[in-house]
Amino acid sequence: MREIEDKQKQIKTNTQDVLKVWKQHYEEKYNSRNENQQEEMVHTRNDKRKLAANGRNKSKRTGKDNRKDKDRKSQ
């Protein structure tokens, strides 16, 4: 009877150890993926802003820059 309890306890301990390792692995993978996605979102957002500013400053008919002060950067 004692042997069975010891084996069950050992199995439970091993299972918990394995779960801890997998949890740590998953969290590291998930966190790094989140960081990459956030960086991509920032770059995409900046690219969209640049395109929008570029489109606002150009004439639709001629495609030339419409701004009065051409040295001014798009906001």
PyMOL Python script that loads the backbone (N, CA, C, O; Angstrom):
from pymol import cmd

cmd.read_pdbstr("""\
ATOM      1  N   MET A   1       0.816  -1.188   0.000  1.00  0.00           N
ATOM      2  CA  MET A   1       0.000   0.000   0.000  1.00  0.00           C
ATOM      3  C   MET A   1       0.871   1.269   0.000  1.00  0.00           C
ATOM      4  O   MET A   1       0.599   2.235  -0.712  1.00  0.00           O
ATOM      5  N   ARG A   2       1.893   1.227   0.799  1.00  0.00           N
ATOM      6  CA  ARG A   2       2.813   2.360   0.900  1.00  0.00           C
ATOM      7  C   ARG A   2       3.534   2.594  -0.434  1.00  0.00           C
ATOM      8  O   ARG A   2       3.770   3.738  -0.822  1.00  0.00           O
ATOM      9  N   GLU A   3       3.879   1.515  -1.124  1.00  0.00           N
ATOM     10  CA  GLU A   3       4.570   1.623  -2.413  1.00  0.00           C
ATOM     11  C   GLU A   3       3.694   2.327  -3.442  1.00  0.00           C
ATOM     12  O   GLU A   3       4.171   3.151  -4.221  1.00  0.00           O
ATOM     13  N   ILE A   4       2.428   1.995  -3.433  1.00  0.00           N
ATOM     14  CA  ILE A   4       1.496   2.596  -4.395  1.00  0.00           C
ATOM     15  C   ILE A   4       1.395   4.103  -4.146  1.00  0.00           C
ATOM     16  O   ILE A   4       1.412   4.896  -5.088  1.00  0.00           O
ATOM     17  N   GLU A   5       1.293   4.481  -2.899  1.00  0.00           N
ATOM     18  CA  GLU A   5       1.210   5.908  -2.569  1.00  0.00           C
ATOM     19  C   GLU A   5       2.486   6.644  -2.972  1.00  0.00           C
ATOM     20  O   GLU A   5       2.435   7.766  -3.475  1.00  0.00           O
ATOM     21  N   ASP A   6       3.623   6.001  -2.745  1.00  0.00           N
ATOM     22  CA  ASP A   6       4.900   6.607  -3.128  1.00  0.00           C
ATOM     23  C   ASP A   6       4.997   6.787  -4.638  1.00  0.00           C
ATOM     24  O   ASP A   6       5.467   7.819  -5.118  1.00  0.00           O
ATOM     25  N   LYS A   7       4.550   5.775  -5.386  1.00  0.00           N
ATOM     26  CA  LYS A   7       4.589   5.869  -6.856  1.00  0.00           C
ATOM     27  C   LYS A   7       3.651   6.968  -7.340  1.00  0.00           C
ATOM     28  O   LYS A   7       3.997   7.740  -8.233  1.00  0.00           O
ATOM     29  N   GLN A   8       2.465   7.033  -6.746  1.00  0.00           N
ATOM     30  CA  GLN A   8       1.514   8.068  -7.143  1.00  0.00           C
ATOM     31  C   GLN A   8       2.074   9.465  -6.855  1.00  0.00           C
ATOM     32  O   GLN A   8       1.918  10.391  -7.652  1.00  0.00           O
ATOM     33  N   LYS A   9       2.719   9.590  -5.714  1.00  0.00           N
ATOM     34  CA  LYS A   9       3.320  10.862  -5.339  1.00  0.00           C
ATOM     35  C   LYS A   9       4.441  11.242  -6.314  1.00  0.00           C
ATOM     36  O   LYS A   9       4.567  12.401  -6.710  1.00  0.00           O
ATOM     37  N   GLN A  10       5.244  10.256  -6.689  1.00  0.00           N
ATOM     38  CA  GLN A  10       6.343  10.494  -7.626  1.00  0.00           C
ATOM     39  C   GLN A  10       5.813  10.899  -8.998  1.00  0.00           C
ATOM     40  O   GLN A  10       6.348  11.808  -9.633  1.00  0.00           O
ATOM     41  N   ILE A  11       4.770  10.227  -9.447  1.00  0.00           N
ATOM     42  CA  ILE A  11       4.158  10.557 -10.743  1.00  0.00           C
ATOM     43  C   ILE A  11       3.609  11.980 -10.704  1.00  0.00           C
ATOM     44  O   ILE A  11       3.796  12.749 -11.646  1.00  0.00           O
ATOM     45  N   LYS A  12       2.940  12.322  -9.622  1.00  0.00           N
ATOM     46  CA  LYS A  12       2.380  13.667  -9.487  1.00  0.00           C
ATOM     47  C   LYS A  12       3.491  14.719  -9.520  1.00  0.00           C
ATOM     48  O   LYS A  12       3.356  15.745 -10.187  1.00  0.00           O
ATOM     49  N   THR A  13       4.570  14.468  -8.814  1.00  0.00           N
ATOM     50  CA  THR A  13       5.699  15.398  -8.786  1.00  0.00           C
ATOM     51  C   THR A  13       6.315  15.541 -10.173  1.00  0.00           C
ATOM     52  O   THR A  13       6.606  16.654 -10.611  1.00  0.00           O
ATOM     53  N   ASN A  14       6.514  14.426 -10.864  1.00  0.00           N
ATOM     54  CA  ASN A  14       7.082  14.471 -12.219  1.00  0.00           C
ATOM     55  C   ASN A  14       6.180  15.261 -13.161  1.00  0.00           C
ATOM     56  O   ASN A  14       6.655  16.067 -13.961  1.00  0.00           O
ATOM     57  N   THR A  15       4.883  15.022 -13.058  1.00  0.00           N
ATOM     58  CA  THR A  15       3.925  15.720 -13.909  1.00  0.00           C
ATOM     59  C   THR A  15       3.981  17.223 -13.653  1.00  0.00           C
ATOM     60  O   THR A  15       3.966  18.017 -14.594  1.00  0.00           O
ATOM     61  N   GLN A  16       4.044  17.607 -12.402  1.00  0.00           N
ATOM     62  CA  GLN A  16       4.108  19.032 -12.066  1.00  0.00           C
ATOM     63  C   GLN A  16       5.386  19.669 -12.608  1.00  0.00           C
ATOM     64  O   GLN A  16       5.369  20.800 -13.094  1.00  0.00           O
ATOM     65  N   ASP A  17       6.488  18.936 -12.520  1.00  0.00           N
ATOM     66  CA  ASP A  17       7.754  19.452 -13.046  1.00  0.00           C
ATOM     67  C   ASP A  17       7.675  19.668 -14.556  1.00  0.00           C
ATOM     68  O   ASP A  17       8.118  20.693 -15.073  1.00  0.00           O
ATOM     69  N   VAL A  18       7.106  18.691 -15.247  1.00  0.00           N
ATOM     70  CA  VAL A  18       6.967  18.797 -16.705  1.00  0.00           C
ATOM     71  C   VAL A  18       6.064  19.979 -17.058  1.00  0.00           C
ATOM     72  O   VAL A  18       6.358  20.740 -17.980  1.00  0.00           O
ATOM     73  N   LEU A  19       4.972  20.126 -16.322  1.00  0.00           N
ATOM     74  CA  LEU A  19       4.056  21.236 -16.595  1.00  0.00           C
ATOM     75  C   LEU A  19       4.725  22.595 -16.359  1.00  0.00           C
ATOM     76  O   LEU A  19       4.482  23.544 -17.105  1.00  0.00           O
ATOM     77  N   LYS A  20       5.552  22.688 -15.342  1.00  0.00           N
ATOM     78  CA  LYS A  20       6.269  23.938 -15.084  1.00  0.00           C
ATOM     79  C   LYS A  20       7.187  24.288 -16.252  1.00  0.00           C
ATOM     80  O   LYS A  20       7.252  25.439 -16.683  1.00  0.00           O
ATOM     81  N   VAL A  21       7.893  23.281 -16.754  1.00  0.00           N
ATOM     82  CA  VAL A  21       8.816  23.515 -17.871  1.00  0.00           C
ATOM     83  C   VAL A  21       8.051  23.958 -19.109  1.00  0.00           C
ATOM     84  O   VAL A  21       8.457  24.911 -19.774  1.00  0.00           O
ATOM     85  N   TRP A  22       6.947  23.281 -19.431  1.00  0.00           N
ATOM     86  CA  TRP A  22       6.157  23.641 -20.605  1.00  0.00           C
ATOM     87  C   TRP A  22       5.521  25.022 -20.448  1.00  0.00           C
ATOM     88  O   TRP A  22       5.444  25.797 -21.402  1.00  0.00           O
ATOM     89  N   LYS A  23       5.072  25.310 -19.241  1.00  0.00           N
ATOM     90  CA  LYS A  23       4.474  26.622 -18.999  1.00  0.00           C
ATOM     91  C   LYS A  23       5.506  27.722 -19.239  1.00  0.00           C
ATOM     92  O   LYS A  23       5.207  28.731 -19.878  1.00  0.00           O
ATOM     93  N   GLN A  24       6.705  27.528 -18.732  1.00  0.00           N
ATOM     94  CA  GLN A  24       7.774  28.507 -18.918  1.00  0.00           C
ATOM     95  C   GLN A  24       8.105  28.662 -20.406  1.00  0.00           C
ATOM     96  O   GLN A  24       8.262  29.777 -20.902  1.00  0.00           O
ATOM     97  N   HIS A  25       8.208  27.540 -21.102  1.00  0.00           N
ATOM     98  CA  HIS A  25       8.508  27.566 -22.536  1.00  0.00           C
ATOM     99  C   HIS A  25       7.419  28.328 -23.297  1.00  0.00           C
ATOM    100  O   HIS A  25       7.715  29.175 -24.141  1.00  0.00           O
ATOM    101  N   TYR A  26       6.163  28.018 -22.990  1.00  0.00           N
ATOM    102  CA  TYR A  26       5.043  28.661 -23.675  1.00  0.00           C
ATOM    103  C   TYR A  26       5.032  30.164 -23.398  1.00  0.00           C
ATOM    104  O   TYR A  26       4.828  30.963 -24.312  1.00  0.00           O
ATOM    105  N   GLU A  27       5.251  30.548 -22.137  1.00  0.00           N
ATOM    106  CA  GLU A  27       5.242  31.972 -21.794  1.00  0.00           C
ATOM    107  C   GLU A  27       6.346  32.729 -22.520  1.00  0.00           C
ATOM    108  O   GLU A  27       6.126  33.841 -22.999  1.00  0.00           O
ATOM    109  N   GLU A  28       7.526  32.136 -22.605  1.00  0.00           N
ATOM    110  CA  GLU A  28       8.626  32.795 -23.315  1.00  0.00           C
ATOM    111  C   GLU A  28       8.287  32.967 -24.792  1.00  0.00           C
ATOM    112  O   GLU A  28       8.521  34.026 -25.374  1.00  0.00           O
ATOM    113  N   LYS A  29       7.739  31.927 -25.381  1.00  0.00           N
ATOM    114  CA  LYS A  29       7.378  31.976 -26.801  1.00  0.00           C
ATOM    115  C   LYS A  29       6.277  33.008 -27.032  1.00  0.00           C
ATOM    116  O   LYS A  29       6.357  33.808 -27.964  1.00  0.00           O
ATOM    117  N   TYR A  30       5.259  32.988 -26.189  1.00  0.00           N
ATOM    118  CA  TYR A  30       4.124  33.892 -26.337  1.00  0.00           C
ATOM    119  C   TYR A  30       4.558  35.345 -26.139  1.00  0.00           C
ATOM    120  O   TYR A  30       4.151  36.223 -26.900  1.00  0.00           O
ATOM    121  N   ASN A  31       5.376  35.598 -25.127  1.00  0.00           N
ATOM    122  CA  ASN A  31       5.825  36.965 -24.856  1.00  0.00           C
ATOM    123  C   ASN A  31       6.676  37.508 -25.995  1.00  0.00           C
ATOM    124  O   ASN A  31       6.525  38.668 -26.378  1.00  0.00           O
ATOM    125  N   SER A  32       7.565  36.689 -26.541  1.00  0.00           N
ATOM    126  CA  SER A  32       8.402  37.167 -27.645  1.00  0.00           C
ATOM    127  C   SER A  32       7.553  37.427 -28.887  1.00  0.00           C
ATOM    128  O   SER A  32       7.818  38.364 -29.641  1.00  0.00           O
ATOM    129  N   ARG A  33       6.534  36.595 -29.096  1.00  0.00           N
ATOM    130  CA  ARG A  33       5.653  36.803 -30.246  1.00  0.00           C
ATOM    131  C   ARG A  33       4.869  38.103 -30.075  1.00  0.00           C
ATOM    132  O   ARG A  33       4.690  38.855 -31.034  1.00  0.00           O
ATOM    133  N   ASN A  34       4.402  38.367 -28.855  1.00  0.00           N
ATOM    134  CA  ASN A  34       3.677  39.607 -28.595  1.00  0.00           C
ATOM    135  C   ASN A  34       4.547  40.826 -28.846  1.00  0.00           C
ATOM    136  O   ASN A  34       4.091  41.809 -29.430  1.00  0.00           O
ATOM    137  N   GLU A  35       5.799  40.767 -28.407  1.00  0.00           N
ATOM    138  CA  GLU A  35       6.710  41.888 -28.624  1.00  0.00           C
ATOM    139  C   GLU A  35       6.918  42.128 -30.113  1.00  0.00           C
ATOM    140  O   GLU A  35       6.930  43.274 -30.562  1.00  0.00           O
ATOM    141  N   ASN A  36       7.080  41.059 -30.876  1.00  0.00           N
ATOM    142  CA  ASN A  36       7.272  41.199 -32.325  1.00  0.00           C
ATOM    143  C   ASN A  36       6.041  41.802 -32.980  1.00  0.00           C
ATOM    144  O   ASN A  36       6.155  42.655 -33.859  1.00  0.00           O
ATOM    145  N   GLN A  37       4.857  41.355 -32.549  1.00  0.00           N
ATOM    146  CA  GLN A  37       3.633  41.890 -33.135  1.00  0.00           C
ATOM    147  C   GLN A  37       3.476  43.369 -32.821  1.00  0.00           C
ATOM    148  O   GLN A  37       3.051  44.146 -33.676  1.00  0.00           O
ATOM    149  N   GLN A  38       3.816  43.761 -31.602  1.00  0.00           N
ATOM    150  CA  GLN A  38       3.703  45.170 -31.240  1.00  0.00           C
ATOM    151  C   GLN A  38       4.653  46.022 -32.067  1.00  0.00           C
ATOM    152  O   GLN A  38       4.289  47.117 -32.496  1.00  0.00           O
ATOM    153  N   GLU A  39       5.865  45.531 -32.297  1.00  0.00           N
ATOM    154  CA  GLU A  39       6.816  46.270 -33.131  1.00  0.00           C
ATOM    155  C   GLU A  39       6.284  46.405 -34.554  1.00  0.00           C
ATOM    156  O   GLU A  39       6.389  47.471 -35.161  1.00  0.00           O
ATOM    157  N   GLU A  40       5.714  45.327 -35.084  1.00  0.00           N
ATOM    158  CA  GLU A  40       5.164  45.371 -36.442  1.00  0.00           C
ATOM    159  C   GLU A  40       4.013  46.361 -36.518  1.00  0.00           C
ATOM    160  O   GLU A  40       3.883  47.089 -37.501  1.00  0.00           O
ATOM    161  N   MET A  41       3.174  46.392 -35.478  1.00  0.00           N
ATOM    162  CA  MET A  41       2.041  47.311 -35.471  1.00  0.00           C
ATOM    163  C   MET A  41       2.521  48.761 -35.483  1.00  0.00           C
ATOM    164  O   MET A  41       1.943  49.598 -36.176  1.00  0.00           O
ATOM    165  N   VAL A  42       3.564  49.060 -34.727  1.00  0.00           N
ATOM    166  CA  VAL A  42       4.096  50.423 -34.690  1.00  0.00           C
ATOM    167  C   VAL A  42       4.634  50.805 -36.062  1.00  0.00           C
ATOM    168  O   VAL A  42       4.366  51.903 -36.549  1.00  0.00           O
ATOM    169  N   HIS A  43       5.392  49.905 -36.693  1.00  0.00           N
ATOM    170  CA  HIS A  43       5.937  50.196 -38.018  1.00  0.00           C
ATOM    171  C   HIS A  43       4.816  50.374 -39.038  1.00  0.00           C
ATOM    172  O   HIS A  43       4.873  51.278 -39.871  1.00  0.00           O
ATOM    173  N   THR A  44       3.809  49.524 -38.975  1.00  0.00           N
ATOM    174  CA  THR A  44       2.689  49.622 -39.905  1.00  0.00           C
ATOM    175  C   THR A  44       1.955  50.937 -39.707  1.00  0.00           C
ATOM    176  O   THR A  44       1.602  51.609 -40.677  1.00  0.00           O
ATOM    177  N   ARG A  45       1.727  51.302 -38.463  1.00  0.00           N
ATOM    178  CA  ARG A  45       1.024  52.546 -38.157  1.00  0.00           C
ATOM    179  C   ARG A  45       1.815  53.736 -38.697  1.00  0.00           C
ATOM    180  O   ARG A  45       1.238  54.655 -39.279  1.00  0.00           O
ATOM    181  N   ASN A  46       3.123  53.720 -38.508  1.00  0.00           N
ATOM    182  CA  ASN A  46       3.952  54.820 -39.010  1.00  0.00           C
ATOM    183  C   ASN A  46       3.933  54.870 -40.531  1.00  0.00           C
ATOM    184  O   ASN A  46       3.877  55.951 -41.118  1.00  0.00           O
ATOM    185  N   ASP A  47       3.979  53.701 -41.174  1.00  0.00           N
ATOM    186  CA  ASP A  47       3.928  53.658 -42.634  1.00  0.00           C
ATOM    187  C   ASP A  47       2.605  54.215 -43.143  1.00  0.00           C
ATOM    188  O   ASP A  47       2.579  54.957 -44.125  1.00  0.00           O
ATOM    189  N   LYS A  48       1.511  53.861 -42.482  1.00  0.00           N
ATOM    190  CA  LYS A  48       0.200  54.361 -42.901  1.00  0.00           C
ATOM    191  C   LYS A  48       0.123  55.872 -42.753  1.00  0.00           C
ATOM    192  O   LYS A  48      -0.436  56.562 -43.606  1.00  0.00           O
ATOM    193  N   ARG A  49       0.693  56.383 -41.659  1.00  0.00           N
ATOM    194  CA  ARG A  49       0.687  57.837 -41.457  1.00  0.00           C
ATOM    195  C   ARG A  49       1.486  58.542 -42.545  1.00  0.00           C
ATOM    196  O   ARG A  49       1.073  59.586 -43.049  1.00  0.00           O
ATOM    197  N   LYS A  50       2.622  57.974 -42.903  1.00  0.00           N
ATOM    198  CA  LYS A  50       3.445  58.578 -43.951  1.00  0.00           C
ATOM    199  C   LYS A  50       2.698  58.580 -45.278  1.00  0.00           C
ATOM    200  O   LYS A  50       2.713  59.574 -46.005  1.00  0.00           O
ATOM    201  N   LEU A  51       2.047  57.465 -45.590  1.00  0.00           N
ATOM    202  CA  LEU A  51       1.300  57.390 -46.845  1.00  0.00           C
ATOM    203  C   LEU A  51       0.147  58.383 -46.850  1.00  0.00           C
ATOM    204  O   LEU A  51      -0.105  59.037 -47.863  1.00  0.00           O
ATOM    205  N   ALA A  52      -0.547  58.499 -45.737  1.00  0.00           N
ATOM    206  CA  ALA A  52      -1.670  59.427 -45.660  1.00  0.00           C
ATOM    207  C   ALA A  52      -1.178  60.865 -45.812  1.00  0.00           C
ATOM    208  O   ALA A  52      -1.787  61.659 -46.528  1.00  0.00           O
ATOM    209  N   ALA A  53      -0.093  61.194 -45.150  1.00  0.00           N
ATOM    210  CA  ALA A  53       0.455  62.549 -45.253  1.00  0.00           C
ATOM    211  C   ALA A  53       0.922  62.817 -46.675  1.00  0.00           C
ATOM    212  O   ALA A  53       0.732  63.915 -47.199  1.00  0.00           O
ATOM    213  N   ASN A  54       1.520  61.837 -47.289  1.00  0.00           N
ATOM    214  CA  ASN A  54       1.990  61.978 -48.657  1.00  0.00           C
ATOM    215  C   ASN A  54       0.808  62.214 -49.592  1.00  0.00           C
ATOM    216  O   ASN A  54       0.885  63.051 -50.492  1.00  0.00           O
ATOM    217  N   GLY A  55      -0.272  61.489 -49.386  1.00  0.00           N
ATOM    218  CA  GLY A  55      -1.453  61.637 -50.228  1.00  0.00           C
ATOM    219  C   GLY A  55      -2.134  62.977 -50.047  1.00  0.00           C
ATOM    220  O   GLY A  55      -2.667  63.536 -51.005  1.00  0.00           O
ATOM    221  N   ARG A  56      -2.123  63.500 -48.831  1.00  0.00           N
ATOM    222  CA  ARG A  56      -2.761  64.798 -48.566  1.00  0.00           C
ATOM    223  C   ARG A  56      -1.996  65.938 -49.219  1.00  0.00           C
ATOM    224  O   ARG A  56      -2.577  66.974 -49.543  1.00  0.00           O
ATOM    225  N   ASN A  57      -0.731  65.756 -49.408  1.00  0.00           N
ATOM    226  CA  ASN A  57       0.098  66.859 -49.888  1.00  0.00           C
ATOM    227  C   ASN A  57       0.301  66.850 -51.399  1.00  0.00           C
ATOM    228  O   ASN A  57       1.010  67.701 -51.935  1.00  0.00           O
ATOM    229  N   LYS A  58      -0.301  65.920 -52.068  1.00  0.00           N
ATOM    230  CA  LYS A  58      -0.110  65.857 -53.516  1.00  0.00           C
ATOM    231  C   LYS A  58      -1.421  66.141 -54.244  1.00  0.00           C
ATOM    232  O   LYS A  58      -2.506  65.789 -53.780  1.00  0.00           O
ATOM    233  N   SER A  59      -1.289  66.765 -55.358  1.00  0.00           N
ATOM    234  CA  SER A  59      -2.440  67.035 -56.199  1.00  0.00           C
ATOM    235  C   SER A  59      -2.910  65.733 -56.834  1.00  0.00           C
ATOM    236  O   SER A  59      -2.100  64.933 -57.303  1.00  0.00           O
ATOM    237  N   LYS A  60      -4.216  65.528 -56.846  1.00  0.00           N
ATOM    238  CA  LYS A  60      -4.739  64.297 -57.448  1.00  0.00           C
ATOM    239  C   LYS A  60      -4.567  64.313 -58.967  1.00  0.00           C
ATOM    240  O   LYS A  60      -4.344  63.273 -59.587  1.00  0.00           O
ATOM    241  N   ARG A  61      -4.670  65.489 -59.549  1.00  0.00           N
ATOM    242  CA  ARG A  61      -4.591  65.573 -60.996  1.00  0.00           C
ATOM    243  C   ARG A  61      -3.152  65.477 -61.492  1.00  0.00           C
ATOM    244  O   ARG A  61      -2.875  64.737 -62.436  1.00  0.00           O
ATOM    245  N   THR A  62      -2.245  66.203 -60.880  1.00  0.00           N
ATOM    246  CA  THR A  62      -0.880  66.252 -61.399  1.00  0.00           C
ATOM    247  C   THR A  62       0.097  65.376 -60.625  1.00  0.00           C
ATOM    248  O   THR A  62       1.134  64.983 -61.160  1.00  0.00           O
ATOM    249  N   GLY A  63      -0.223  65.068 -59.373  1.00  0.00           N
ATOM    250  CA  GLY A  63       0.683  64.284 -58.553  1.00  0.00           C
ATOM    251  C   GLY A  63       1.821  65.105 -57.988  1.00  0.00           C
ATOM    252  O   GLY A  63       2.751  64.561 -57.392  1.00  0.00           O
ATOM    253  N   LYS A  64       1.750  66.438 -58.177  1.00  0.00           N
ATOM    254  CA  LYS A  64       2.806  67.310 -57.656  1.00  0.00           C
ATOM    255  C   LYS A  64       2.490  67.724 -56.224  1.00  0.00           C
ATOM    256  O   LYS A  64       1.349  67.653 -55.768  1.00  0.00           O
ATOM    257  N   ASP A  65       3.525  68.150 -55.543  1.00  0.00           N
ATOM    258  CA  ASP A  65       3.397  68.568 -54.153  1.00  0.00           C
ATOM    259  C   ASP A  65       2.601  69.866 -54.079  1.00  0.00           C
ATOM    260  O   ASP A  65       2.932  70.833 -54.766  1.00  0.00           O
ATOM    261  N   ASN A  66       1.557  69.897 -53.256  1.00  0.00           N
ATOM    262  CA  ASN A  66       0.687  71.060 -53.125  1.00  0.00           C
ATOM    263  C   ASN A  66       1.084  72.016 -52.016  1.00  0.00           C
ATOM    264  O   ASN A  66       0.577  73.136 -51.963  1.00  0.00           O
ATOM    265  N   ARG A  67       1.954  71.613 -51.153  1.00  0.00           N
ATOM    266  CA  ARG A  67       2.242  72.422 -49.971  1.00  0.00           C
ATOM    267  C   ARG A  67       2.869  73.754 -50.361  1.00  0.00           C
ATOM    268  O   ARG A  67       3.688  73.844 -51.275  1.00  0.00           O
ATOM    269  N   LYS A  68       2.450  74.780 -49.631  1.00  0.00           N
ATOM    270  CA  LYS A  68       3.009  76.108 -49.882  1.00  0.00           C
ATOM    271  C   LYS A  68       4.464  76.158 -49.427  1.00  0.00           C
ATOM    272  O   LYS A  68       5.328  76.690 -50.125  1.00  0.00           O
ATOM    273  N   ASP A  69       4.724  75.594 -48.239  1.00  0.00           N
ATOM    274  CA  ASP A  69       6.085  75.556 -47.707  1.00  0.00           C
ATOM    275  C   ASP A  69       6.614  74.145 -47.926  1.00  0.00           C
ATOM    276  O   ASP A  69       6.359  73.257 -47.112  1.00  0.00           O
ATOM    277  N   LYS A  70       7.337  73.929 -49.000  1.00  0.00           N
ATOM    278  CA  LYS A  70       7.769  72.579 -49.368  1.00  0.00           C
ATOM    279  C   LYS A  70       8.841  72.033 -48.446  1.00  0.00           C
ATOM    280  O   LYS A  70       9.082  70.826 -48.433  1.00  0.00           O
ATOM    281  N   ASP A  71       9.490  72.896 -47.673  1.00  0.00           N
ATOM    282  CA  ASP A  71      10.514  72.431 -46.739  1.00  0.00           C
ATOM    283  C   ASP A  71       9.890  71.819 -45.486  1.00  0.00           C
ATOM    284  O   ASP A  71      10.539  71.055 -44.772  1.00  0.00           O
ATOM    285  N   ARG A  72       8.655  72.152 -45.232  1.00  0.00           N
ATOM    286  CA  ARG A  72       7.984  71.654 -44.030  1.00  0.00           C
ATOM    287  C   ARG A  72       7.746  70.148 -44.164  1.00  0.00           C
ATOM    288  O   ARG A  72       7.333  69.662 -45.217  1.00  0.00           O
ATOM    289  N   LYS A  73       8.008  69.435 -43.099  1.00  0.00           N
ATOM    290  CA  LYS A  73       7.799  67.979 -43.103  1.00  0.00           C
ATOM    291  C   LYS A  73       6.326  67.687 -42.858  1.00  0.00           C
ATOM    292  O   LYS A  73       5.637  68.477 -42.212  1.00  0.00           O
ATOM    293  N   SER A  74       5.841  66.569 -43.362  1.00  0.00           N
ATOM    294  CA  SER A  74       4.455  66.178 -43.107  1.00  0.00           C
ATOM    295  C   SER A  74       4.294  65.836 -41.637  1.00  0.00           C
ATOM    296  O   SER A  74       5.194  65.281 -41.008  1.00  0.00           O
ATOM    297  N   GLN A  75       3.152  66.172 -41.113  1.00  0.00           N
ATOM    298  CA  GLN A  75       2.927  65.961 -39.673  1.00  0.00           C
ATOM    299  C   GLN A  75       2.277  64.643 -39.405  1.00  0.00           C
ATOM    300  O   GLN A  75       2.017  64.307 -38.250  1.00  0.00           O
TER     301      GLN A  75
END
""", "prot")
cmd.dss("prot")
cmd.show_as("cartoon", "prot")
cmd.util.cbc("prot")
cmd.orient("prot")
